[in-house]
Amino acid sequence: MRGARWAFAAIACALAVGEASAAGSQTSLGGQAFRVRVFRFVDHSRTIRLPDGSRVPRSLVTTVRYPATGGPLPLIVFAHGFALTPATYGRLLNSWAQGGYVVAAPSFPLEKADAPGGPNESDLVNQPRDVSFVISKLLALAVRPGGVLEGKIDPSRIAVAGHSDGGVTVLAVAYDHRFRDRRIRAAIVLSGATLPRMGLFPERGPPLLAMQGTADRINAPETTASFFRLARRPKFLLWLLAASHLPPYRGQEPQLDIVERAAISFLDHYLKGRTLGAFERAAQRPGVTRLIADP
């Protein structure tokens, strides 16, 4: 997803805001109370190259939102887009935490807005393994006695979601034979695409929900339509009519509200065993969305 990407990146850098305090916090926002913690996970087995030519371990600052009560709960790992940060999607991620999910959002070391030397899209191929690394670190924290996440995460109910290059990352870690993480039980792709040479979708891959704006000039609608045709069932494609690339996932209404509710009800079905009808009702809004369902 290049071309118009670079003009978008300049705007995106201006939109990015700081992450939550490392000390953690608790928020309600009118729904289920949730806490926010920030962790720095360092993968010493892999490195990044800094602008001065030196190499350092891959460091993933990860913002975790989790309900104040209850557990073990399903986990969603969210992958941000190019030249953005997880904070760009704050309301969306808040809504998922309020819906009863642990939501972890890593900042990718070279694609984030404040990457050393500026965002570098060539690092995209390394991000699927970043997601798997974050999953492993979170599961370890969930069984650490006395830790803030002790007992919070159900290792059998893990989902991934991502926007733009984050959507590329999610498709790779959920379905690409080179990167596939079999712990993943559901995937949500917001205006994403496949990595080159991905190959066939696996026969028994996790359920897929793709969302795409029909007026998106960064990620062409046909890009999403193409990978959706290749995906195996169960799969769902939610067209956001007349919507562009970032606004429906950041603040545009009524699209953002639909995205929030559709995502939660999709995951509620596949990770919590609730009715699929709730998802279909949340996703369908005449004149605003069009749903293609192949359950």
Phi, psi and chi 1 to 4 in degrees:
 res  aa     phi    psi   chi1   chi2   chi3   chi4
   1 MET       -   82.1  -70.9 -178.4  -75.8      -
   2 ARG  -113.0 -140.5  -63.1  177.4 -177.1  -87.7
   3 GLY    64.2 -110.1      -      -      -      -
   4 ALA   -63.6  -11.2      -      -      -      -
   5 ARG   -52.3  -39.4  162.5   66.1   53.6   77.5
   6 TRP   -71.0  -36.0  -56.3  111.3      -      -
   7 ALA   -66.0  -39.3      -      -      -      -
   8 PHE   -63.3  -37.4  172.2   72.8      -      -
   9 ALA   -61.8  -39.1      -      -      -      -
  10 ALA   -62.9  -39.3      -      -      -      -
  11 ILE   -68.6  -41.5  -60.4  171.6      -      -
  12 ALA   -61.2  -40.8      -      -      -      -
  13 CYS   -59.5  -36.6  -72.2      -      -      -
  14 ALA   -70.2  -28.6      -      -      -      -
  15 LEU   -79.0  -27.4  -68.7  173.4      -      -
  16 ALA   -62.9  140.6      -      -      -      -
  17 VAL  -127.7  171.6  -62.3      -      -      -
  18 GLY   -69.7  159.6      -      -      -      -
  19 GLU   -85.2  174.3  -57.0  -65.0  -14.8      -
  20 ALA   -68.2  159.9      -      -      -      -
  21 SER   -63.2  142.5  165.7      -      -      -
  22 ALA   -64.6  -19.5      -      -      -      -
  23 ALA   -76.0  -17.5      -      -      -      -
  24 GLY    91.0  162.4      -      -      -      -
  25 SER  -158.8  170.6   60.6      -      -      -
  26 GLN  -128.2  137.4  179.7  165.5  -34.7      -
  27 THR  -136.1  149.4  -47.6      -      -      -
  28 SER  -113.1  -50.2  175.0      -      -      -
  29 LEU    57.3   29.1  -60.1  177.9      -      -
  30 GLY    84.1    3.4      -      -      -      -
  31 GLY  -132.8 -152.2      -      -      -      -
  32 GLN   -62.3  129.7 -177.7  176.2   -7.1      -
  33 ALA   -65.2  141.6      -      -      -      -
  34 PHE  -139.9  157.1   63.1   92.1      -      -
  35 ARG  -106.3  157.6  -65.2 -169.6  172.5   98.9
  36 VAL  -127.8  127.4 -178.4      -      -      -
  37 ARG  -131.3  150.9  -64.3  -83.5  178.1  169.2
  38 VAL  -119.4  128.3  178.0      -      -      -
  39 PHE  -119.4  148.3  -58.2   89.5      -      -
  40 ARG  -111.5  109.1 -177.5 -179.1  -63.3  -85.1
  41 PHE   -99.5  126.0  -60.2  133.2      -      -
  42 VAL  -114.7  120.7 -179.6      -      -      -
  43 ASP   -96.2   99.9 -174.1  -11.0      -      -
  44 HIS   -76.6   -9.1  -67.8  -80.7      -      -
  45 SER   -84.1   -9.7   70.0      -      -      -
  46 ARG  -136.3  154.5  -61.4 -178.0  -60.2  143.5
  47 THR  -131.5  166.6   62.2      -      -      -
  48 ILE  -122.4  154.0   62.6  170.0      -      -
  49 ARG   -97.6  125.4 -175.7 -174.8  -65.3  -84.3
  50 LEU   -82.6  164.2  -62.7  177.3      -      -
  51 PRO   -56.6  -27.0  -27.9   35.9      -      -
  52 ASP   -83.7    2.9   63.6    4.6      -      -
  53 GLY    93.7  -11.5      -      -      -      -
  54 SER   -76.2  160.3   62.8      -      -      -
  55 ARG  -117.1  139.3  -74.9 -164.9  169.2  -86.7
  56 VAL  -135.1  157.7  -63.5      -      -      -
  57 PRO   -60.3  151.9  -22.5   33.4      -      -
  58 ARG   -70.1  119.9  -67.5 -176.9   73.1   85.2
  59 SER  -112.0  127.4  178.8      -      -      -
  60 LEU  -120.5   99.6  -66.2  146.1      -      -
  61 VAL   -74.8  120.1  175.2      -      -      -
  62 THR  -122.8  118.9  -58.0      -      -      -
  63 THR   -88.5  124.3  -55.3      -      -      -
  64 VAL  -117.7  122.6  179.8      -      -      -
  65 ARG  -104.8  136.8  -63.7  162.6  169.1   84.0
  66 TYR  -151.3  142.6   58.2   98.9      -      -
  67 PRO   -56.8  142.9  -27.9   37.0      -      -
  68 ALA   -66.5  -26.9      -      -      -      -
  69 THR  -128.2  158.7   59.1      -      -      -
  70 GLY    91.7  165.8      -      -      -      -
  71 GLY   144.2  160.3      -      -      -      -
  72 PRO   -73.0  146.7   26.4  -33.6      -      -
  73 LEU  -121.0  159.0  -58.4  166.7      -      -
  74 PRO   -65.2  151.9  -17.2   30.3      -      -
  75 LEU  -112.0  135.0  168.0   67.1      -      -
  76 ILE  -116.6  124.4  -53.3  170.3      -      -
  77 VAL  -103.0  123.2  177.9      -      -      -
  78 PHE  -107.6  133.8 -179.7   82.0      -      -
  79 ALA  -109.8  121.5      -      -      -      -
  80 HIS   -78.9  166.5   65.7   79.9      -      -
  81 GLY   -84.6  174.2      -      -      -      -
  82 PHE   -62.7  134.6  176.5   71.2      -      -
  83 ALA    61.4   29.1      -      -      -      -
  84 LEU  -125.3 -175.2  -63.0  169.3      -      -
  85 THR  -138.0  166.0   73.5      -      -      -
  86 PRO   -56.6  -29.1  -29.0   37.3      -      -
  87 ALA   -61.6  -24.7      -      -      -      -
  88 THR   -57.6  -31.7  -54.5      -      -      -
  89 TYR  -105.2   28.0  -49.1   88.2      -      -
  90 GLY   -53.6  -46.5      -      -      -      -
  91 ARG   -66.0  -40.7 -174.6 -176.2  132.9  177.5
  92 LEU   -61.1  -47.6  179.0   62.3      -      -
  93 LEU   -67.8  -36.2  -55.4 -175.8      -      -
  94 ASN   -59.4  -43.1  -71.9  -17.0      -      -
  95 SER   -63.7  -35.6   73.7      -      -      -
  96 TRP   -70.3  -38.7  -66.8  -10.9      -      -
  97 ALA   -64.3  -40.5      -      -      -      -
  98 GLN   -65.6  -23.4  -71.4  178.0  -60.3      -
  99 GLY   -81.6    1.6      -      -      -      -
 100 GLY    98.5   29.6      -      -      -      -
 101 TYR  -122.9  146.8  -70.1   81.7      -      -
 102 VAL   -81.6  125.9  177.1      -      -      -
 103 VAL  -121.2  115.2 -176.4      -      -      -
 104 ALA  -112.7  129.6      -      -      -      -
 105 ALA  -129.7   98.8      -      -      -      -
 106 PRO   -76.8  150.3   27.1  -33.0      -      -
 107 SER   -95.8  117.0  -68.2      -      -      -
 108 PHE   -71.7  134.4  -64.0  114.0      -      -
 109 PRO   -62.9  -29.5   19.1  -30.7      -      -
 110 LEU  -117.0  -10.1  -67.6 -178.2      -      -
 111 GLU  -101.1  -10.1  -85.3 -142.0   -6.3      -
 112 LYS   -69.2  161.7   62.0 -175.5  178.2 -180.0
 113 ALA   -58.4  -38.2      -      -      -      -
 114 ASP  -103.9   32.0   56.8  -11.8      -      -
 115 ALA   -62.1  146.7      -      -      -      -
 116 PRO   -60.8  125.0   18.9  -30.8      -      -
 117 GLY    81.1    1.1      -      -      -      -
 118 GLY    99.0  154.7      -      -      -      -
 119 PRO   -58.4  140.0  -22.3   33.8      -      -
 120 ASN  -129.2  108.6 -177.8   -8.6      -      -
 121 GLU   -72.6  -15.6 -162.8  172.0   21.1      -
 122 SER   -66.4  -13.3   67.1      -      -      -
 123 ASP   -83.6   -2.7 -166.2   55.7      -      -
 124 LEU   -53.3  -38.7  174.9   57.4      -      -
 125 VAL   -63.2  -19.4   70.1      -      -      -
 126 ASN   -88.3  -10.8  -65.2  -52.8      -      -
 127 GLN   -73.0  -32.9  -66.7  179.9  177.9      -
 128 PRO   -56.5  -40.4  -27.5   36.2      -      -
 129 ARG   -70.7  -27.9  -70.7 -164.6  174.5   94.7
 130 ASP   -60.0  -43.5  -72.1  -20.5      -      -
 131 VAL   -62.6  -45.8  170.9      -      -      -
 132 SER   -61.9  -38.5  -72.2      -      -      -
 133 PHE   -62.9  -44.0  177.1   73.5      -      -
 134 VAL   -63.7  -41.6  167.3      -      -      -
 135 ILE   -57.5  -47.1  -69.4  172.6      -      -
 136 SER   -62.2  -41.7  -65.0      -      -      -
 137 LYS   -66.0  -39.5  -62.4  -62.2  -75.0 -173.2
 138 LEU   -68.3  -40.4  -70.0  168.8      -      -
 139 LEU   -64.0  -35.3  -66.4 -177.8      -      -
 140 ALA   -65.9  -41.1      -      -      -      -
 141 LEU   -65.0  -32.3  -72.2  175.5      -      -
 142 ALA   -69.3  -18.1      -      -      -      -
 143 VAL  -111.3    8.4  -64.0      -      -      -
 144 ARG   -82.0  117.7  178.5 -179.6  -64.7  175.5
 145 PRO   -58.6  129.5  -24.1   34.9      -      -
 146 GLY    81.7   -2.6      -      -      -      -
 147 GLY   -76.1  161.9      -      -      -      -
 148 VAL   -66.7  -23.3  -65.0      -      -      -
 149 LEU  -104.3   10.4  -65.7 -178.5      -      -
 150 GLU   -57.1  125.7 -179.2 -173.1    5.4      -
 151 GLY    74.8    6.0      -      -      -      -
 152 LYS   -86.4  -27.0  -78.9  -66.2 -177.7 -178.3
 153 ILE  -115.0  131.8  -60.5  172.5      -      -
 154 ASP   -91.3  111.5 -177.0  -16.0      -      -
 155 PRO   -66.8  -13.1   24.9  -34.3      -      -
 156 SER   -91.6   -1.5   68.7      -      -      -
 157 ARG  -131.3   81.4  -64.9 -173.0  -68.9  168.2
 158 ILE  -120.8  131.6  -62.4  173.4      -      -
 159 ALA  -124.5  158.0      -      -      -      -
 160 VAL  -126.2  147.8  -72.5      -      -      -
 161 ALA  -145.4  150.6      -      -      -      -
 162 GLY  -166.3  156.1      -      -      -      -
 163 HIS  -116.7  136.5  167.8 -111.9      -      -
 164 SER    59.2 -120.5 -164.5      -      -      -
 165 ASP   -61.2  -28.0  -85.9    8.8      -      -
 166 GLY   -65.6  -33.1      -      -      -      -
 167 GLY   -67.1  -37.4      -      -      -      -
 168 VAL   -60.4  -45.1  177.9      -      -      -
 169 THR   -58.8  -44.5  -58.2      -      -      -
 170 VAL   -65.5  -44.5  161.4      -      -      -
 171 LEU   -59.4  -37.7  -81.8  168.7      -      -
 172 ALA   -69.0  -48.7      -      -      -      -
 173 VAL   -72.9  -21.7   75.6      -      -      -
 174 ALA   -92.7  -28.8      -      -      -      -
 175 TYR  -133.9  -21.5  -55.5  102.6      -      -
 176 ASP   -78.7  125.1 -168.4  -39.1      -      -
 177 HIS   -59.4  -21.7   67.3   93.8      -      -
 178 ARG   -77.5  -22.5  -61.9  167.2  -64.7  179.7
 179 PHE  -131.4   -2.8  -52.7  102.8      -      -
 180 ARG   -57.3  131.7 -174.4 -179.5  175.4 -164.8
 181 ASP  -108.4  110.2 -170.1  -34.8      -      -
 182 ARG   -74.6   -1.9  -65.2  179.2 -179.1  -88.7
 183 ARG   -76.7  -15.0  -64.0  172.9  -65.7 -176.4
 184 ILE   -79.2  130.9  -66.4  168.0      -      -
 185 ARG  -111.5   -7.7  -65.2  -70.2  177.2  -96.4
 186 ALA  -163.7  151.4      -      -      -      -
 187 ALA  -138.3  138.8      -      -      -      -
 188 ILE  -124.1  123.3  -61.0  175.1      -      -
 189 VAL  -118.1  116.5  177.8      -      -      -
 190 LEU  -103.5  104.6  -49.1  175.1      -      -
 191 SER    52.7   58.3  -56.9      -      -      -
 192 GLY  -116.2 -168.1      -      -      -      -
 193 ALA  -161.2  171.6      -      -      -      -
 194 THR   -92.4  154.1   59.1      -      -      -
 195 LEU   -70.8  149.8  -79.8  172.9      -      -
 196 PRO   -55.3  142.1  -25.5   35.1      -      -
 197 ARG    62.2   32.5  -60.1  179.3  -64.3  -79.7
 198 MET   -65.2  -37.9  171.9  175.1  154.5      -
 199 GLY    86.5 -163.4      -      -      -      -
 200 LEU   -75.0  149.3  -61.8  175.2      -      -
 201 PHE   -69.0  143.2  -82.2   73.9      -      -
 202 PRO   -67.2  151.7   24.6  -33.9      -      -
 203 GLU   -65.7  -34.1  -70.9 -171.3   11.3      -
 204 ARG  -120.3   49.7  -67.5 -178.7  176.9   83.8
 205 GLY   -77.9  170.8      -      -      -      -
 206 PRO   -69.4  153.9   22.8  -31.9      -      -
 207 PRO   -54.6  143.6  -23.4   33.5      -      -
 208 LEU  -119.3  132.4  168.8   66.8      -      -
 209 LEU  -119.0  115.7  170.9   59.1      -      -
 210 ALA  -106.8  139.4      -      -      -      -
 211 MET  -126.4  142.5  -57.7 -168.4 -154.8      -
 212 GLN  -155.5  131.4  172.4   69.0   48.4      -
 213 GLY   -78.3  137.2      -      -      -      -
 214 THR   -77.1  -14.6   60.9      -      -      -
 215 ALA  -109.3   24.7      -      -      -      -
 216 ASP   -75.2  120.5 -170.0  -22.9      -      -
 217 ARG   -99.5   -2.8  -64.4 -174.6  178.7 -177.7
 218 ILE   -94.5  -50.4  -56.1  -63.0      -      -
 219 ASN  -114.4  105.8 -171.0   61.3      -      -
 220 ALA   -59.8  137.2      -      -      -      -
 221 PRO   -51.8  -34.8  -29.5   36.6      -      -
 222 GLU   -64.7  -26.1  178.1   54.3   30.2      -
 223 THR   -61.9  -46.2  -57.7      -      -      -
 224 THR   -68.4  -41.9  -69.3      -      -      -
 225 ALA   -58.9  -36.6      -      -      -      -
 226 SER   -67.0  -49.6  -65.5      -      -      -
 227 PHE   -71.4  -28.3   76.7   69.7      -      -
 228 PHE   -65.4  -38.6 -177.0   75.7      -      -
 229 ARG   -61.7  -33.6  -75.2 -167.2  -67.4  -93.3
 230 LEU   -82.7  -21.4  -62.6  173.9      -      -
 231 ALA   -68.5  152.6      -      -      -      -
 232 ARG   -89.3  158.9  -49.3  -82.9 -173.4  158.4
 233 ARG   -70.4  153.1  -58.3  172.0   56.6 -157.8
 234 PRO   -79.1  139.6   27.5  -32.1      -      -
 235 LYS  -148.8  150.4   59.6 -179.6  179.7  178.1
 236 PHE  -142.2  138.9  -54.8   85.3      -      -
 237 LEU  -125.0  118.7  172.1   53.4      -      -
 238 LEU  -106.0  107.4 -176.9   60.3      -      -
 239 TRP   -80.2  129.1  -70.3  110.3      -      -
 240 LEU  -100.1  101.2  -56.3  171.5      -      -
 241 LEU   -66.8  128.7  -55.0  179.8      -      -
 242 ALA    66.4   11.9      -      -      -      -
 243 ALA   -90.1  153.2      -      -      -      -
 244 SER  -100.7 -149.0   57.6      -      -      -
 245 HIS   -84.7  -54.5 -169.4   62.9      -      -
 246 LEU  -101.1  -39.6  176.8   60.9      -      -
 247 PRO   -50.5  -41.4  -30.6   37.8      -      -
 248 PRO   -67.8  -13.0   21.7  -32.8      -      -
 249 TYR  -107.0   -0.9  -45.3  116.5      -      -
 250 ARG  -120.0  -37.8 -174.6  174.5 -171.5  -89.9
 251 GLY  -170.8   -9.5      -      -      -      -
 252 GLN   -70.1  131.8 -177.1 -178.8   11.5      -
 253 GLU  -115.4  146.5  -67.5  -65.9   -1.3      -
 254 PRO   -86.4    7.7   34.3  -37.1      -      -
 255 GLN   -60.8  -44.5  -72.4   81.9    0.3      -
 256 LEU   -62.9  -41.2  178.6   54.7      -      -
 257 ASP   -60.5  -40.5 -179.4   67.4      -      -
 258 ILE   -66.0  -44.5  -64.8  169.4      -      -
 259 VAL   -59.1  -45.6  168.2      -      -      -
 260 GLU   -58.9  -50.4  -68.6  172.0  -10.2      -
 261 ARG   -71.0  -39.9  -65.8  174.8 -175.3  -86.0
 262 ALA   -64.6  -42.9      -      -      -      -
 263 ALA   -62.5  -46.8      -      -      -      -
 264 ILE   -63.6  -44.3  -75.6  -66.0      -      -
 265 SER   -70.5  -31.6   53.1      -      -      -
 266 PHE   -62.3  -49.4  168.1   78.4      -      -
 267 LEU   -68.2  -35.0  -65.1  176.0      -      -
 268 ASP   -59.1  -36.5  -78.7   -8.5      -      -
 269 HIS   -69.3  -49.8  175.0   66.1      -      -
 270 TYR   -84.7  -21.3  -73.4  105.4      -      -
 271 LEU  -111.5  -17.8  -60.3 -176.0      -      -
 272 LYS  -122.2   -1.9  -63.8 -177.2  179.0  179.9
 273 GLY    75.2   22.4      -      -      -      -
 274 ARG   -88.8  169.9  -64.1  179.8 -177.5  171.9
 275 THR   -65.1  142.6  174.4      -      -      -
 276 LEU   -73.1  -21.8 -171.1   59.8      -      -
 277 GLY   -59.5  -34.1      -      -      -      -
 278 ALA   -63.1  -38.8      -      -      -      -
 279 PHE   -63.7  -46.2  162.5   69.8      -      -
 280 GLU   -62.4  -38.0  -66.4  171.6  -20.6      -
 281 ARG   -67.9  -39.1  -70.2 -170.4  -64.5  -88.0
 282 ALA   -69.3  -32.4      -      -      -      -
 283 ALA   -84.3  -23.7      -      -      -      -
 284 GLN   -97.9  116.7  -61.7 -172.3   72.0      -
 285 ARG  -136.4  106.4 -175.3   80.4   61.7   88.3
 286 PRO   -52.8  131.3  -26.9   35.8      -      -
 287 GLY    82.2   -8.8      -      -      -      -
 288 VAL  -118.6  -37.3 -178.3      -      -      -
 289 THR  -134.5  162.9   67.3      -      -      -
 290 ARG  -141.4  124.5 -179.9  166.2   62.3   88.8
 291 LEU  -105.7  130.5  176.6   64.7      -      -
 292 ILE  -110.5  119.8  -60.7  174.2      -      -
 293 ALA  -120.1  132.5      -      -      -      -
 294 ASP  -138.3   73.1 -169.3    5.4      -      -
 295 PRO   -73.1      -   25.4  -32.1      -      -
